[in-house]
């Protein structure tokens, strides 16, 4: 008996995939709130820096306040990463340049000038870490949806901690584990399934957002016998584009589509049929038609708009059963 393609459970036409104005607006608001949350520690640092720096009567006296040495380097434009590669004399030279060229010309307002320049560098660092914020938030959202699907189906799971690199058994309280999660593993009627994030796939020679293997989590490691080195172990691959900006939607789809095509072609050469899926936050009319066309032809196995809870839930319910 032939079963219907999984996407038909939540997508009936290309229009179903299109991101609404309401979702775009909500996405931008969520990004703004997250940026503000990320900026909070920097603002707090600046609030502590100001009274400490005010202990100096002249800019040159700032060099004698040990508690703000690191902050002076930051205000001089030296990032935390760059600081590790500089010699002590280079650090002193950078701070002296800050004092002579910017703080002394500011006169009695030199403390305010110091704080502004401190925040300028911190803001630049924050901007760098925010470039893929949409992708990070999207990954967390999809991860939580997969966990919810597993919980609803009463399927126990293990999850990979991003820092410790250890697989942890599901606990009663799984609050916020998506913040630290880089893999999931569970067992369904077809066997053990392990989902790994952002893994370099040897056969493709590229990183893939989501890879599902029919292997135990412990079998995926850094050894030459690792399960991820065997093409036959793979079941499905997925690409996620969590950016909400409509201006970059088409380019994101092109990148994801190219990656999925490369995956399918690489495995087809080995006569291995694998499943592919796409999840996107910003999906415009033209790309929605292309995605739906691929679904209808069977090129793409499944897809969902990240903003549509019903579509995401349906895709995740399918994902944990394959």
C-alpha positions as CSV (number, residue, x, y, z in Angstrom):
1,X,0.0,0.0,0.0
2,X,1.5,3.3,-1.1
3,X,1.6,6.0,1.6
4,X,1.3,9.7,1.1
5,X,4.5,11.8,1.2
6,X,5.0,13.2,4.7
7,X,4.8,16.9,3.6
8,X,1.1,16.5,2.7
9,X,0.3,16.3,6.3
10,X,1.0,20.0,6.7
11,X,1.5,21.5,3.2
12,X,-1.2,21.5,0.6
13,X,0.2,24.3,-1.7
14,X,3.2,26.6,-2.1
15,X,1.3,29.4,-0.4
16,X,1.3,27.4,2.9
17,X,5.1,27.8,3.0
18,X,5.2,31.6,2.6
19,X,6.2,33.7,5.6
20,X,3.5,36.1,6.6
21,X,4.1,39.8,7.5
22,X,3.1,39.0,11.0
23,X,5.7,36.3,11.4
24,X,8.4,38.5,9.8
25,X,7.6,41.3,12.3
26,X,7.6,38.9,15.2
27,X,10.9,37.5,14.0
28,X,12.6,40.9,14.0
29,X,11.2,41.7,17.4
30,X,12.6,38.4,18.8
31,X,16.0,39.2,17.3
32,X,16.0,42.7,18.8
33,X,15.1,41.3,22.3
34,X,17.9,38.7,22.0
35,X,20.4,41.4,21.0
36,X,19.4,43.5,24.0
37,X,19.8,40.4,26.2
38,X,23.3,39.7,24.8
39,X,24.3,43.4,25.3
40,X,23.3,43.4,29.0
41,X,26.7,42.2,30.3
42,X,28.5,44.9,28.4
43,X,26.3,47.6,29.7
44,X,26.9,46.3,33.2
45,X,30.7,46.3,32.7
46,X,30.5,49.9,31.5
47,X,28.5,50.9,34.6
48,X,31.3,49.4,36.8
49,X,34.1,50.9,34.6
50,X,32.9,54.5,35.0
51,X,33.2,54.9,38.8
52,X,36.5,53.0,38.8
53,X,37.9,55.2,36.0
54,X,36.7,58.3,37.9
55,X,39.3,57.6,40.6
56,X,41.8,59.2,38.2
57,X,42.1,63.0,38.0
58,X,44.1,62.8,34.7
59,X,43.9,60.3,31.8
60,X,47.5,59.2,32.3
61,X,46.6,58.1,35.9
62,X,44.2,55.4,34.5
63,X,47.4,53.3,34.0
64,X,47.7,53.0,37.8
65,X,44.2,51.5,38.3
66,X,44.8,47.7,38.0
67,X,41.1,46.9,38.0
68,X,40.5,48.5,34.6
69,X,43.5,47.3,32.7
70,X,41.5,45.0,30.5
71,X,38.8,47.6,30.0
72,X,41.5,50.1,28.8
73,X,42.6,47.6,26.2
74,X,39.0,47.1,25.1
75,X,38.5,50.9,24.8
76,X,41.8,51.0,22.7
77,X,40.1,48.7,20.2
78,X,41.8,45.5,21.3
79,X,39.4,42.6,21.4
80,X,39.6,39.7,24.0
81,X,40.9,37.4,21.2
82,X,43.5,39.9,20.0
83,X,44.7,40.5,23.5
84,X,45.9,36.9,23.9
85,X,48.3,37.4,20.9
86,X,49.9,40.6,22.0
87,X,53.0,41.1,24.1
88,X,52.9,43.3,27.2
89,X,54.7,46.2,25.6
90,X,52.3,46.1,22.7
91,X,49.4,46.3,25.1
92,X,50.9,49.3,26.9
93,X,51.6,51.0,23.5
94,X,47.9,50.6,22.5
95,X,46.6,52.1,25.8
96,X,49.0,55.0,25.6
97,X,47.8,55.7,22.1
98,X,44.2,55.7,23.4
99,X,45.1,58.2,26.2
100,X,47.2,60.5,24.0
101,X,45.0,60.6,21.0
102,X,41.5,60.4,22.5
103,X,41.2,60.7,26.2
104,X,43.5,63.7,26.8
105,X,41.9,65.8,24.0
106,X,38.5,65.1,25.7
107,X,39.6,67.2,28.7
108,X,37.5,66.8,31.9
109,X,35.2,64.4,30.0
110,X,37.9,61.8,29.5
111,X,36.0,59.2,31.6
112,X,32.9,59.5,29.4
113,X,35.1,59.2,26.4
114,X,36.7,56.1,27.8
115,X,33.3,54.5,28.5
116,X,32.0,55.4,25.0
117,X,35.1,53.8,23.3
118,X,34.8,50.7,25.6
119,X,31.2,50.2,24.5
120,X,32.1,50.8,20.8
121,X,34.5,47.9,20.8
122,X,32.2,45.7,22.8
123,X,29.4,46.6,20.4
124,X,31.5,45.6,17.5
125,X,32.3,42.2,19.1
126,X,28.5,41.8,19.8
127,X,27.8,42.6,16.2
128,X,30.1,39.9,15.0
129,X,28.5,37.3,17.3
130,X,25.0,38.4,16.2
131,X,25.5,37.8,12.5
132,X,24.2,34.2,12.8
133,X,21.8,35.0,15.6
134,X,18.8,34.0,13.4
135,X,20.4,30.6,12.7
136,X,21.1,30.1,16.4
137,X,17.6,30.9,17.5
138,X,16.2,28.8,14.6
139,X,18.3,25.8,15.7
140,X,17.1,26.2,19.3
141,X,13.5,26.4,18.2
142,X,13.7,23.3,16.0
143,X,15.5,21.4,18.7
144,X,12.8,22.2,21.2
145,X,10.2,21.0,18.7
146,X,12.0,17.7,18.2
147,X,12.3,17.2,21.9
148,X,8.6,17.9,22.3
149,X,7.8,15.4,19.6
150,X,9.9,12.8,21.4
151,X,8.2,13.6,24.8
152,X,4.7,13.4,23.4
153,X,5.5,10.0,21.8
154,X,6.9,8.8,25.2
155,X,10.3,8.2,23.5
156,X,13.3,8.4,25.7
157,X,16.4,10.1,24.3
158,X,20.0,11.2,25.0
159,X,21.4,14.6,24.1
160,X,24.9,15.8,23.3
161,X,26.2,18.6,25.5
162,X,28.0,21.2,23.3
163,X,30.7,21.9,25.8
164,X,31.4,18.6,27.6
165,X,30.8,16.6,24.4
166,X,29.1,14.0,26.5
167,X,25.8,12.2,25.8
168,X,23.4,12.8,28.6
169,X,20.2,10.8,29.3
170,X,16.9,12.5,29.3
171,X,15.9,13.8,32.7
172,X,12.5,14.8,34.1
173,X,13.4,18.5,33.8
174,X,14.6,19.2,30.3
175,X,14.3,23.0,30.6
176,X,16.6,25.0,28.3
177,X,18.7,22.0,27.2
178,X,18.3,23.3,23.6
179,X,20.7,26.1,24.6
180,X,23.5,23.6,25.0
181,X,22.4,20.8,22.7
182,X,24.4,19.6,19.6
183,X,22.9,16.2,19.1
184,X,20.0,13.9,19.9
185,X,19.6,10.1,19.9
186,X,16.5,7.9,20.3
187,X,15.1,4.6,19.4
188,X,12.0,4.0,17.2
189,X,10.5,0.9,15.6
190,X,13.1,1.0,12.9
191,X,16.0,1.1,15.3
192,X,18.4,3.5,17.0
193,X,18.6,7.0,15.4
194,X,21.2,9.7,16.1
195,X,20.8,13.3,15.0
196,X,24.0,15.3,14.9
197,X,24.3,19.1,14.2
198,X,26.7,20.9,12.0
199,X,28.8,17.8,11.2
200,X,31.4,17.6,8.4
201,X,30.2,14.7,6.2
202,X,33.3,13.1,4.5
203,X,31.4,11.9,1.4
204,X,30.1,15.4,0.8
205,X,33.2,17.2,2.2
206,X,31.0,19.9,3.7
207,X,29.3,20.7,7.0
208,X,25.6,19.8,7.1
209,X,23.1,21.4,9.5
210,X,21.3,18.2,10.4
211,X,22.4,14.6,9.8
212,X,20.5,11.5,11.0
213,X,22.3,8.2,11.2
214,X,21.1,4.7,12.1
215,X,23.9,4.4,14.7
216,X,24.4,4.5,18.4
217,X,25.5,8.0,19.7
218,X,28.7,6.5,21.2
219,X,29.7,5.1,17.8
220,X,30.0,8.7,16.4
221,X,33.4,10.0,17.6
222,X,36.8,11.2,16.4
223,X,38.3,7.8,15.7
224,X,38.9,6.2,12.3
225,X,36.1,3.8,13.0
226,X,33.5,6.4,13.7
227,X,30.0,5.7,12.3
228,X,29.8,9.0,10.6
229,X,32.6,8.0,8.2
230,X,30.4,5.2,6.8
231,X,28.0,6.5,4.1
232,X,25.6,3.6,4.5
233,X,24.8,4.7,8.1
234,X,23.1,7.9,7.0
235,X,19.3,8.2,6.6
236,X,18.5,11.9,6.2
237,X,20.0,15.3,5.9
238,X,18.4,18.7,6.6
239,X,19.2,22.3,6.1
240,X,17.9,25.1,8.3
241,X,17.9,28.8,7.5
242,X,16.7,30.8,10.6
243,X,17.3,34.3,9.3
244,X,14.0,36.3,9.2
245,X,15.0,39.1,6.8
246,X,13.1,38.8,3.5
247,X,15.9,40.5,1.7
248,X,18.2,37.5,2.2
249,X,15.6,34.7,1.9
250,X,16.2,33.8,-1.7
251,X,20.0,33.7,-1.3
252,X,19.6,31.5,1.8
253,X,17.4,29.1,-0.1
254,X,19.9,28.9,-2.9
255,X,22.7,28.1,-0.5
256,X,20.6,25.4,1.2
257,X,19.3,24.0,-2.1
258,X,22.8,23.7,-3.4
259,X,24.0,21.9,-0.3
260,X,21.1,19.4,-0.4
261,X,21.7,18.8,-4.1
262,X,25.4,18.1,-3.5
263,X,24.3,15.7,-0.7
264,X,21.9,13.8,-2.9
265,X,24.3,13.6,-5.8
266,X,27.2,12.4,-3.6
267,X,25.1,9.6,-2.1
268,X,23.5,8.6,-5.4
269,X,26.9,7.9,-6.8
270,X,27.1,5.2,-4.0
271,X,23.6,4.0,-4.9
272,X,22.4,5.2,-1.4
273,X,19.0,6.8,-1.3
274,X,18.7,9.4,1.5
275,X,15.9,11.7,2.6
276,X,16.3,15.5,2.6
277,X,14.4,18.3,4.3
278,X,14.4,22.0,4.5
279,X,13.2,24.4,7.2
280,X,13.3,28.1,6.7
281,X,12.1,31.2,8.6
282,X,12.0,33.6,5.7
283,X,10.3,32.0,2.7
284,X,9.1,34.2,-0.1
285,X,6.6,33.4,-2.9
286,X,9.1,32.5,-5.6
287,X,11.2,30.2,-3.4
288,X,8.1,28.6,-1.9
289,X,7.0,27.6,-5.4
290,X,10.4,26.0,-6.0
291,X,10.3,24.2,-2.7
292,X,6.8,22.9,-3.3
293,X,7.8,21.7,-6.8
294,X,10.7,19.7,-5.3
295,X,8.4,18.2,-2.7
296,X,5.9,17.2,-5.4
297,X,8.6,15.6,-7.6
298,X,10.2,13.8,-4.6
299,X,13.5,15.6,-4.9
300,X,12.9,17.1,-1.4
301,X,11.3,14.8,1.1
302,X,9.9,17.3,3.6
303,X,9.9,21.0,4.4
304,X,8.4,23.5,6.9
305,X,8.2,27.2,7.6
306,X,9.9,27.6,11.0
307,X,7.3,30.2,12.0
308,X,4.4,27.8,11.5
309,X,4.1,25.7,14.7
310,X,1.8,23.2,13.0
311,X,4.2,22.6,10.1
312,X,7.2,22.3,12.4
313,X,5.4,19.9,14.7
314,X,4.3,17.8,11.8
315,X,7.9,17.7,10.3
316,X,9.3,16.7,13.7
317,X,6.8,14.0,14.2
318,X,7.9,12.6,10.9
319,X,11.6,13.1,11.7
320,X,11.5,10.9,14.9
321,X,9.9,8.0,13.1
322,X,12.1,7.6,10.0
